[in-house]
Structure formats: structure tokens, C-alpha cells
């Protein structure tokens, strides 16, 4: 009984909520919990694919996509499949966490680090070589992310979404830049600056 434009929004809300509650996001956490409990290690690629979902990046950006009013049927707008590569790029930057984990010296495999798993997949590889692989993937994803942003710039309606996606991608390395005390000094400084330094 709703008008067509409201039906589409309602359907998107219901499908997104169901996907969060019953779908991939929760499933990704269950996969990680089962692996940890069983002691069975995934391959590095399996770990990364599941980790991209469990970061919550897809949940955040898909909600933002609809909150910004994107995906409408009128001309010049974008659809969810149009942004799938952009979402994947931002989510893959979670490898920054695994780089931080490797720096902590906890390299016994129990933390599910991509570095540890990659070394397990490729016996004889050093920690430095495995870290280099992760750094290469991160650099590659930044290139793909920039390419996707340029591609999506053709949609005027996507500019706010592109900015938000880039800002989320920029904050990921800060979220995992731990010092020896497992603190985030750079992120802490940014937050203090944002909250307490007023410009006149």
C-alpha cells in the first residue's frame, strides 16, 4: 500500500537489516569463533575474505549508502552493485590490523594474523617477506580504491558517499597503529584535536 519510492526504501531497509541479523556479518563472526575453538587455521586468503566481512565496513557503508538517499531508480544514481568494488577495497585495508599484530611479537598463530597464516601457507618465508606481501595488498587496494572513486565521480549523487568511504579508509591505519603499550597515540591526538581545538 506504500508509494513506489517508499516501497524501495522499505525493501532496502528490511533486506539490509536481515543481512546484518541473519547473514554475512554475524556468520563471519561465527566462522572466526569456530576456527578459534577448533584450533584449525584457515588459509591466509580465507582469513582475509572472512575478515573483510567481520570488520563491519560493509554494514557501515551500506547503511550510509541508503541514508544518503542513493540507489533510487531515477536517472543518474548508483546502485549497490556499482559500489561493491569500493566496499571491498575499504574492507581489505583491515590488513593494517594484521600488520600491527605482527609487530606485537604475538606470532604464534593464535591471533589469526594474515602474516602468520601466509607464512604457514608458504613454508620457508620470513616474517619480513610475509609483511611485504600484506603491504603490497594494502597498496594495491589503495590504488583500486582511488580508481573506483574516480569512476564513481560520474555520478554527482555519489560525492558524499565517496568522501565518507575515503575518510573511513583513511582512518583504518590509525585505528591499528599501536605503540608498545597497546595504545593508539596518533588516533588519540586526532580525537583530542577534533574535540578540544576550536577554530575562530
C-alpha positions, -999 to +999 in steps of 0.1 A: +000+000+000+031+023+002+040+045-028+067+030-050+095+052-037+088+042-002+085+005-011+120+006-024+133+022+008+114-002+030+126-032+010+162-019+012+159-014+050+144-049+056+169-067+034+199-048+049+186-055+085+181-092+077+215-094+061+231-080+093+210-100+117+209-133+098+235-130+072+271-125+063+282-102+092+271-125+120+281-155+100+317-141+097+320-138+135+307-174+139+333-186+113+361-169+133+348-183+166+346-219+152+381-216+139+395-204+171+376-230+192+387-259+169+423-247+165+420-253+128+438-225+109+423-212+076+445-202+047+456-166+046+432-159+018+403-174+036+412-154+067+413-122+047+380-128+029+361-136+061+379-107+079+367-082+052+331-090+063+337-092+101+353-057+101+318-042+097+328-020+068+301-034+046+275-028+072+285+008+079+289+018+042+257+000+030+237+018+057+254+051+047+246+044+011+208+044+018+210+071+045+224+094+018+194+086-004+215+068-031+202+039-051+169+055-062+155+044-096+156+079-112+184+085-137+219+094-127+220+075-095+241+045-085+230+010-073+245-012-047+264-034-071+281-003-085+299+002-052+308-034-045+345-030-055+348+002-034+334-016-004+358-045-009+388-021-011+380-003+021+373-036+039+406-051+027+425-023+045+418-044+077+452-059+069+466-029+087+454-047+119+474-078+110+505-058+104+501-043+138+495-078+153+528-090+137+546-060+153+534-071+188+555-102+186+525-124+191+533-146+161+521-180+174+491-181+151+465-178+178+456-142+169+446-152+134+471-128+118+473-128+080+511-127+084+512-159+104+488-177+081+506-166+050+539-179+064+521-212+072+508-214+036+543-207+023+568-225+044+603-210+045+590-174+041+603-149+066+582-126+087+596-097+066+585-113+034+550-121+047+547-085+059+558-073+025+530-093+009+505-077+032+519-042+025+516-049-013+480-059-009+472-027+010+490-006-016+471-024-044+438-018-026+445+019-022+451+021-060+419+003-067+400+025-042+413+056-059+403+042-093+368+033-080+364+069-066+373+084-100+349+060-117+320+068-094+326+106-097+305+104-129+275+101-105+270+135-089+249+120-062+278+098-051+301+126-040+292+125-003+294+087-003+328+087-019+341+112+006+328+091+035+343+059+021+377+076+017+376+090+052+368+056+066+397+041+046+420+069+059+411+062+095+417+024+093+455+026+095+452+050+125+429+025+143+456-001+142+487+020+148+495+006+183+526+016+203+544-007+227+518-001+254+490-012+230+477+024+228+468+045+198+487+077+203+482+092+168+444+085+168+442+099+203+459+131+192+434+135+163+404+129+185+417+155+211+424+180+183+389+175+169+371+177+202+391+204+220+407+227+195+382+253+183+389+274+153+378+310+154 
